[in-house]
Amino acid sequence: MLNSVSETSLHSGPRTLGLLPWTQLSAYRANHLFSHQQCLDLLGQMPNIITFYAMLEDPTPQLSRRSPSRCPKLKKLDLWSNYKLSHFLNYLELPSLTELSIDECGRSAENSSEWEPSLLSLIHRSSRVLKTLVLKVQSANDQSNIAGLLKATPRLEIFQFEMRSANADSSWSSERVVQALAAPSACRSRPHLVPELQFLTLMCDRSLLVHSFMDMIESRWQMPSIETPESHVTRIKSISLHRIPALLFEDQESLNRVEQLACEGLEIKFVKLPPDW
């Protein structure tokens, strides 16, 4: 029984696509562009879809539907988008979603969609048990912040965040990300965000401070001597930082501590930028 399809070209045409057993497909991948309406219509034909990847390009989305398209079994959604991804996210309801990847590619910060409220709305409409979240975006609206997103994904285990046009004072800057991810000490009352996080990949900007990064690592690695259900934090396994300014880690004490953590078993990867960045 055919349950997985991978398309490389839309030129297969409607005659070929019309012959596919859409209702029995559990996995679908298309390496060509869809409009938002085409993609929603396609999802509507696949009630048993579990894994779905699509590339979206729709400068002026015109959607005929008013209510979200419900995909009851979809667990893994991978989207590449050139325009206004927020319009598409507003028309999805995914009660089984556990893995979400969004790549907002090829747009300038000025043309980037305001994806944050649409993403939060999708999460609240859906399962709220996301385990994996990959976000590669151009920019974000400072009326929202990274902490709000992490509060909506309390079961997150894998988090990859890349903002290609982040300002140092943005509420989505890499400094704000590591501050939000730092597990609070026993004397601090704020709630734990994503306490089950085990794998973190972060694209850095100029805002990141060494002491903030080290505080976050220590808080996620060192287990408290006395632990309650409210204070439990899973020990992080892997941290990968990309686009690190060459001057960021000239603090020898911090470098020594990073090496010590690596010897203790923490997987750490740093990708530096040239000195003139």
C-alpha positions in Angstrom: 0.0 0.0 0.0 1.4 3.4 -1.0 1.7 5.6 2.1 4.5 8.0 1.2 5.0 10.4 -1.7 7.9 12.8 -2.6 7.4 15.2 -5.5 10.2 17.1 -7.2 8.2 19.0 -9.8 4.7 20.3 -10.2 4.9 19.3 -13.9 3.7 15.9 -12.9 0.4 17.5 -13.6 -3.1 17.1 -12.3 -3.7 13.8 -14.2 -0.9 12.2 -12.3 -1.7 13.8 -8.9 -5.3 12.9 -9.3 -4.4 9.2 -9.4 -2.7 9.2 -6.0 -4.4 7.5 -3.1 -4.5 10.7 -1.0 -6.6 9.3 1.8 -4.1 6.6 2.6 -1.0 8.8 2.5 0.9 9.3 5.8 3.9 11.1 4.5 4.1 13.8 1.8 7.0 16.0 0.6 6.9 18.5 -2.3 10.0 20.2 -3.6 8.1 22.8 -5.6 6.1 25.9 -4.8 2.4 26.0 -3.7 0.1 28.9 -3.1 -1.5 28.9 0.4 -4.8 27.8 -1.1 -3.3 24.9 -3.0 -1.5 23.7 0.1 -4.6 23.8 2.3 -6.7 22.1 -0.4 -4.0 19.3 -0.6 -4.0 18.8 3.2 -7.8 18.5 3.1 -7.4 15.5 0.8 -5.1 13.7 3.3 -7.0 12.8 6.5 -4.3 10.3 7.6 -1.2 12.5 6.9 1.4 12.3 9.7 4.5 14.0 8.1 4.1 16.9 5.6 6.7 19.2 3.9 5.8 22.0 1.5 7.3 25.1 0.0 5.0 28.2 -0.1 5.1 31.3 -2.3 2.1 33.5 -2.3 2.7 37.3 -2.4 -1.0 38.1 -2.2 -2.7 35.1 -0.5 -6.4 34.9 -1.3 -8.0 32.2 0.9 -11.5 31.0 0.3 -12.0 29.3 3.6 -12.8 30.9 6.9 -12.3 28.2 9.4 -9.0 26.4 10.1 -8.2 23.2 8.2 -8.0 20.3 10.7 -5.4 17.6 10.2 -6.1 15.2 13.1 -3.1 12.9 12.7 -0.4 15.4 11.5 2.6 15.1 13.8 5.4 16.7 11.8 5.0 19.9 9.7 7.9 21.4 7.8 7.3 24.6 5.9 9.5 26.8 3.7 8.0 30.1 2.9 8.8 33.2 0.8 5.8 35.4 1.7 3.4 36.0 4.5 3.6 32.7 6.3 1.3 34.1 9.0 -1.7 33.9 6.6 -1.1 30.2 6.1 -0.6 29.4 9.8 -4.0 31.0 10.6 -5.8 28.3 8.7 -4.4 25.2 10.4 -5.5 23.2 13.4 -3.2 20.3 14.3 -4.2 18.5 17.5 -1.4 15.9 17.2 1.5 18.2 16.3 4.8 17.4 18.0 7.4 18.7 15.5 7.2 22.0 13.7 9.9 23.6 11.4 9.5 27.0 9.7 12.0 28.5 7.3 11.1 32.0 6.3 13.5 32.3 3.5 14.7 34.9 1.1 12.8 37.9 2.5 14.2 41.1 3.9 13.4 42.2 7.4 11.1 44.8 6.0 9.0 42.2 4.1 9.1 39.6 6.9 5.7 38.4 8.0 4.5 38.9 11.5 4.6 35.2 12.2 4.7 35.3 16.0 0.9 35.9 16.8 -0.1 33.4 14.1 2.4 30.8 15.5 1.2 31.2 19.0 -2.4 31.0 17.9 -1.7 27.8 16.0 0.0 26.3 19.1 -3.0 27.2 21.3 -5.4 25.8 18.7 -3.4 22.6 18.4 -1.8 20.1 20.8 0.5 22.3 22.9 2.8 19.3 23.3 5.4 20.4 20.8 8.6 18.4 21.3 10.6 20.0 18.4 10.5 23.6 17.2 12.8 24.9 14.5 12.4 28.6 13.6 14.5 30.3 10.9 13.1 33.7 10.4 14.1 37.2 9.1 12.8 39.3 12.0 10.2 39.5 14.7 7.8 42.0 16.1 8.9 43.5 19.4 5.4 43.6 20.7 5.9 39.9 21.4 8.9 38.1 22.9 10.7 34.8 23.2 9.5 34.1 26.7 5.9 34.2 25.5 6.7 31.5 22.9 8.5 29.3 25.3 5.6 29.5 27.8 3.3 28.1 25.1 5.7 25.1 24.5 6.3 23.6 27.9 7.2 20.2 26.6 9.9 21.3 24.2 12.9 19.1 24.0 14.6 20.4 20.8 14.8 24.1 20.0 16.6 25.7 17.0 16.3 29.5 16.6 17.8 31.6 13.8 16.9 35.2 13.3 18.8 36.6 10.4 18.1 40.3 11.0 18.0 40.6 14.8 18.7 43.9 16.4 20.8 43.9 19.6 17.9 45.5 21.6 15.2 43.2 20.1 13.0 41.1 22.5 14.0 38.2 20.2 17.8 38.8 20.3 20.1 35.9 21.2 20.8 37.6 24.6 17.1 37.6 25.4 16.9 34.0 24.3 19.6 32.8 26.7 18.1 34.9 29.5 14.7 33.3 28.9 16.2 29.8 28.8 18.2 30.2 32.0 16.6 27.9 34.7 15.8 30.0 37.8 17.6 29.3 41.0 15.8 28.2 44.1 15.6 31.8 45.4 13.9 33.1 42.2 10.2 32.7 41.8 9.7 32.9 38.0 8.5 29.7 36.4 10.7 27.3 34.5 10.5 27.7 30.8 10.9 24.5 28.7 12.2 22.4 31.6 12.6 19.4 29.3 14.9 21.1 26.8 17.8 18.8 25.8 19.1 20.2 22.5 19.6 23.9 21.7 20.8 25.5 18.5 21.1 29.3 18.4 22.2 31.7 15.8 24.0 34.5 17.7 23.9 38.3 17.2 26.0 41.1 18.8 23.8 41.2 21.8 24.9 38.0 23.4 27.0 38.4 26.6 29.4 35.7 27.9 28.1 35.8 31.5 24.4 35.3 30.3 25.4 32.4 28.2 27.4 30.8 30.9 24.6 31.3 33.5 22.2 29.6 31.1 24.5 26.6 30.6 25.2 26.2 34.3 21.5 26.4 35.2 20.7 23.7 32.7 23.6 21.4 33.5 24.0 21.6 37.3 21.3 19.6 39.1 20.0 21.1 42.4 20.7 19.1 45.5 17.0 19.2 46.5 14.4 19.0 43.7 10.7 19.3 43.7 8.2 18.6 40.8 8.0 22.4 40.3 11.7 22.9 40.2 12.6 19.9 38.0 14.8 20.7 34.9 16.1 18.0 32.6 19.8 18.2 32.1 20.6 19.7 28.7 22.6 17.4 26.4 23.7 19.5 23.5 24.3 23.3 22.7 25.3 24.6 19.3 26.0 28.3 18.8 26.4 29.7 15.3 27.8 33.0 14.0 29.7 33.7 17.2 31.6 37.0 17.0 35.3 36.2 17.3 35.8 38.5 20.3 33.0 37.0 22.3 34.9 34.2 23.9 38.2 35.8 24.8 37.3 35.4 28.5 39.8 32.6 29.4 37.9 31.7 32.6 34.7 31.1 30.6 36.6 29.0 28.0 38.1 26.9 30.7 34.6 26.3 32.2 33.2 25.3 28.8 36.0 22.8 28.3 35.3 21.4 31.8 31.6 21.0 30.9 32.5 19.3 27.7 34.7 16.8 29.7 31.7 16.2 32.0 29.6 15.2 29.0 27.9 18.3 27.7 28.1 18.4 23.9 29.1 22.0 22.9 29.7 23.3 19.4 30.8 26.9 18.5 31.0 28.3 15.0 32.8 31.6 15.0 32.7 34.5 12.6 35.7 36.3 11.2 37.3 39.0 13.4 36.0 41.9 11.3 32.3 41.0 11.7 
